Amino acid sequence: MNLNYTPEQDAFRQEVRQFLNDKLPDDIREQVQKRLRMPKSTTERWQKILFDQGWGASNWPTEHGGTGWDAVQQLIFEEECAMAGAPRQLDFGLRMVAPVIMTFGNEEQKQRFLPGILSGEEWWCQGYSEPGAGSDLASLRTSAVRDGDHYVVNGQKTWTTLGQHAEWIFCLVRTSTEGKPQEGISFLLIHMDDPGISVRPIIMLDGEHEINEVYFDNVRVPVANLVGKENQGWTYAKFLLGHERTGLANVGQSKSMMARLKAAAREERDGERPLMENPRFRDRLAQLDMELQALDLTVLRILTDAKGPGPAASILKIRGTELGQNLYELLMEATGHDAMAHLPEALDADYNGPRPGSENATIAAGEYFNMRKLTIFGGSNEIQRGIISKLVLGL
């Protein structure tokens, strides 16, 4: 097996690298590299730059305005963006709901929703989890009752990432209570400004407002916003989750984090030798580095499969999220006692106060807290192991 990139792929990498060098604004690069709090306008500005270049959706086919890149080109692009300090694009629109609309939506829905996702003018959030339906998603209770040309939606969604910024939410709702729980679920597209919708913030361990609870009180949603067929939403949900779990491998972000970790481990603190000179720490770091390379190859293998990600995406979700957590655990150790002084205010771009230790110390504790969620969202890793056992291994 030849694991080297082809000359064409190397040339593509150089093209992406040159584009990032020329077009990625310095202030955006600084926000990302210093892990500063990023306003909505920053992500919108970067998406507009990519859109103008024709690179707004690396994973979309050209017929819908995407790049038409193959899997290797997509990974090269994401890796170079992460290493250069570019913001992560919004997965909820580009990688999650858009493929569902392309595959199962009607022509009117494609014309209405895909352009706004591609340009970044319309943000999306995900309405899957509920207080009593997380890993057991089929037990969801948010209802949608048909009333003429509308559905009347009542219920609650939780852990809704960036819901405070989104114009739209794609929701799994219950349209039937007959048969198996999975057989009565539908996939609705709902505008966040519709009367009856309220959003309540959930403040996380790191003090950030990233996730929310969303409440639906007799919200009227046009039947035209139903994707595919009524009561077939479970099929579309599984299709979407395959794309989400592939993205959760986060190889590019992990490679960027690995570079930061190595830099932190080479720093001298309080006159002590750099932690990189500790053979036990160096061995652990080398182990993670090898696991990251193995994950990189596994992502390529799964994404280049003609059948698409399928249930094997669960492998990427497990390994990618576990590696992410382990990297931040080692960053905490490499940063030492300075990492304990978590200062949320230091994440503001205009903060001029004191910082504990190095730049890495400023972000270490907050990022460590945030990364604890990785093995839970997108379907907990315990659920992913069940999927692998049943659908991949056939046990």
SEZARO-60332 format. One record per residue (C-alpha): x, y, z; residue in one letter. Coordinates in steps of 0.2 Angstrom, whole numbers, padded with zeros to 4 digits, always signed. Each point is the difference from the previous one (the first is absolute). Layout:
<pts>
XYZa ...
</pts>
This chain:
<pts>
+0000+0000+0000m +0007+0017-0005n -0004+0012+0014l +0009+0015-0008n -0010+0014-0008y +0000+0002-0019t +0009+0014-0008p -0017+0007-0005e -0006-0001+0018q +0016+0009+0006d -0003+0013-0013a -0018+0002+0007f +0007+0002+0018r +0012+0014-0006q -0015+0009-0009e -0010-0001+0017v +0015+0006+0010r +0003+0015-0012q -0019+0005+0001f +0000-0001+0019l +0016+0011+0000n -0007+0013-0011d -0019+0000+0005k -0001-0005+0019l -0001+0017+0009p +0013+0002+0014d -0013+0005+0013d -0010-0016-0003i +0016-0011+0000r +0005+0008+0017e -0018-0003+0007q +0002-0019-0004v +0018-0003+0004q -0003+0009+0017k -0017-0009+0003r -0008+0016+0003l -0019+0002+0001r -0006+0001-0018m -0015+0011-0005p -0013-0006-0013k +0007+0013-0012s +0017-0008-0001t -0007-0016-0006t -0011+0009-0012e +0015+0010-0007r +0010-0016-0003w -0014-0009-0008q -0002+0014-0012k +0018+0000-0004i -0001-0019-0004l -0016+0003-0010f +0007+0013-0011d +0015-0012-0004q -0013-0014-0004g +0006-0010+0015w -0015+0003+0011g -0005-0018+0001a +0015-0012-0002s -0011-0016+0002n -0014+0006-0012w -0002-0005-0019p +0002+0013-0012t -0018+0000-0006e -0005+0008+0017h +0015+0012+0000g +0013-0011+0009g +0018-0003-0005t -0003-0018-0006g +0016-0005+0009w +0004-0018+0004d +0002-0006+0017a +0019+0002+0000v -0002+0018-0005q -0013+0004+0013q +0012-0007+0014l +0015+0010-0007i -0011+0016+0000f -0006-0003+0018e +0017-0004+0006e +0008+0015-0008e -0014+0011+0007c +0003-0006+0017a +0018+0002+0000m -0001+0017-0007a -0012+0006+0013g -0016+0002-0010a -0017-0002+0009p -0009-0016-0001r -0015+0001-0012q -0017-0003+0006l -0003-0019-0001d -0019+0001+0004f -0004+0008-0017g +0014-0005-0011l +0003-0018+0006r -0016-0005+0008m -0016+0007-0006v +0006+0004-0018a +0004-0018-0005p -0018-0005+0007v -0008+0014-0011i +0010-0005-0015m -0004-0018+0002t -0018-0001+0006f -0006+0018-0002g -0011+0006-0015n +0006+0013-0013e -0009+0014+0009e +0009-0004+0016q +0017-0001-0009k -0002+0017-0008q -0006+0008+0016r +0012-0006+0013f +0017-0005-0008l +0005+0017-0006p -0001+0008+0017g +0009-0014+0008i +0014+0001-0013l +0002+0019+0002s -0001-0001+0019g -0014+0013+0000e -0012-0013+0009e +0006-0010+0015w -0007-0016+0005w -0001-0010+0017c -0005-0017+0004q -0016-0006+0009g +0003-0018+0004y +0004-0003+0019s -0014+0003+0013e +0001-0001+0019p -0006-0018-0001g +0007-0004-0017a +0018+0001-0002g +0009-0016-0004s -0017-0008-0001d -0005+0012-0014l -0015-0011-0006a -0009+0004+0017s -0002+0019-0005l -0017+0008+0004r +0000+0017-0009t -0016-0002-0010s -0006+0007-0017a -0018-0002-0003v -0007+0004-0017r -0012+0014-0001d -0004+0004-0019g +0015+0007-0008d +0010+0001+0016h +0007-0011+0014y -0003+0006+0018v +0016-0004+0009v +0001-0001+0019n +0015-0006+0011g +0018+0003+0005q +0017-0002-0007k +0016+0001+0010t +0019+0001-0003w -0004+0011-0015t +0018+0006-0005t +0000+0019-0007l -0019+0000+0001g +0001+0018+0006q +0007+0005-0017h -0009-0011-0012a -0014+0005-0012e -0006-0018-0003w +0000-0016+0010i -0002-0017-0008f -0011-0011+0012c -0005-0018+0003l -0018+0000+0005v -0013-0013+0004r -0014-0001-0012t -0007-0017+0004s -0001-0011+0016t -0004-0016-0009e +0012-0014-0003g +0019+0001+0005k +0006+0016+0007p +0011+0003-0015q -0014-0002-0012e -0009+0016+0006g +0013+0013-0002i +0001+0014-0013s +0013+0012-0005f -0005+0019+0000l +0008+0016-0004l -0005+0014+0012i +0004+0019+0000h +0006+0005+0017m -0010+0016-0001d -0017-0009-0001d -0012+0005+0014p +0000-0012+0014g +0019-0004+0000i +0011+0005+0015s +0018-0003+0003v +0008-0001+0017r +0019+0000+0002p +0010-0014+0009i +0016+0006+0007i +0014-0014-0001m +0014-0004+0012l +0012+0012-0009d -0013+0014+0003g -0004+0001-0019e -0017+0002-0008h +0001-0013-0014e -0015-0011+0003i -0019+0004+0003n -0017-0007+0004e -0013+0003-0013v -0019+0000+0004y -0014-0002-0013f -0017+0006+0006d -0013-0003-0014n +0012+0005-0014v -0008+0000-0017r +0012-0008-0013v -0005-0001-0018p -0002-0017-0007v +0011+0005-0014a +0014+0000+0013n -0001-0019+0002l +0015-0008-0008v -0004-0016-0009g -0015-0010+0006k -0009+0001+0016e +0005-0013+0013n +0016-0004-0009q +0011+0012+0009g +0010-0014+0009w +0007-0005-0016t +0006+0018-0004y +0006+0002+0018a +0012-0015-0002k +0006+0006-0016f +0004+0017+0008l +0008-0008+0015l +0012-0009-0012g +0006+0017-0007h +0001+0007+0018e +0010-0014+0007r +0013+0000-0015t +0003+0019+0004g +0002-0004+0018l +0016-0009-0004a +0007+0018+0000n +0017-0005-0007v +0005+0017-0006g -0004+0008+0017q +0009-0014+0009s +0016+0003-0010k -0001+0018+0004s -0002-0004+0018m +0014-0012+0000m +0012+0013-0007a -0006+0012+0014r +0003-0014+0013l +0017-0003-0006k +0004+0018+0001a -0006+0001+0018a +0010-0015+0005a +0016+0008-0006r -0003+0016+0011e +0010+0002+0016e -0010+0004+0015r +0007+0008+0016d +0018-0006-0004g -0005-0018-0002e +0004-0011-0015r -0013+0000-0014p -0012-0014+0002l +0005-0007-0017m +0016-0006+0008e -0010-0011+0012n +0001-0018-0009p -0017-0005+0007r -0009+0015-0006f +0009-0001-0017r -0006-0018-0002d -0018+0004+0004r +0002+0014-0013l +0007-0011-0013a -0014-0013+0003q -0013+0014-0003l +0010+0005-0016d -0001-0017-0007m -0018-0002+0004e -0004+0016-0009l +0009-0006-0015q -0009-0016+0000a -0017+0009+0001l +0005+0011-0014d +0003-0015-0011l -0017-0008+0006t -0009+0016-0005v +0007-0001-0017l -0005-0018-0002r -0018+0003+0006i -0003+0016-0010l +0007-0008-0016t -0012-0015+0002d -0012+0002-0015a -0015-0005+0012k +0003+0015+0011g +0004+0001+0018p -0014-0011+0007g +0001-0008+0017p +0019-0001-0001a +0000+0019+0003a -0003-0005+0019s +0018-0006+0000i +0005+0018-0005l -0011+0007+0013k +0007-0010+0014i +0018+0002-0004r -0001+0018-0005g -0008+0005+0016t +0010-0010+0012e +0016+0007-0009l -0006+0017+0002g -0003-0002+0019q +0017-0008+0002n +0009+0014-0009l -0008+0013+0012y +0004-0010+0015e +0018+0000-0005l -0001+0018-0003l -0006+0003+0018m +0015-0010+0006e +0012+0009-0012a -0006+0017+0006t +0002-0005+0019g -0008+0010+0014h -0003+0015-0011d -0014-0010-0009a -0010+0000+0016m -0003+0019-0001a -0014+0000-0013h -0004+0018-0004l -0016+0001-0012p +0003+0019-0002e +0017-0003-0008a -0009-0008-0015l -0006+0018-0005d +0010+0007-0014a +0001+0017+0010d +0006-0008+0016y +0016+0009+0006n +0001-0007+0018g +0012-0013+0007p +0002-0017-0007r +0006-0016+0010p +0016-0007-0007g +0000-0002-0019s -0013+0002-0013e -0004-0018+0000n -0004+0001+0019a -0014+0013-0004t -0009-0013-0010i +0005-0016+0008a -0013-0002+0013a -0015+0007-0009g +0004-0011-0015e +0002-0015+0011y -0017+0003+0008f -0008+0002-0017n +0007-0015-0008m -0008-0011+0013r -0016+0000-0010k +0009-0008-0016l -0004-0018+0005t -0018+0004+0003i -0007+0011-0014f -0003-0007-0017g -0006-0016+0008g +0010-0006+0015s +0015-0011-0002n -0009-0014+0009e -0013+0001-0014i +0013+0001-0013q +0008-0017+0006r -0017-0008-0001g -0002+0006-0018i +0017-0007-0005i -0004-0017+0009s -0016-0002-0009k +0002+0008-0017l +0019+0000-0003v +0005-0016+0008l -0017-0009-0001g +0001-0007+0018l 
</pts>
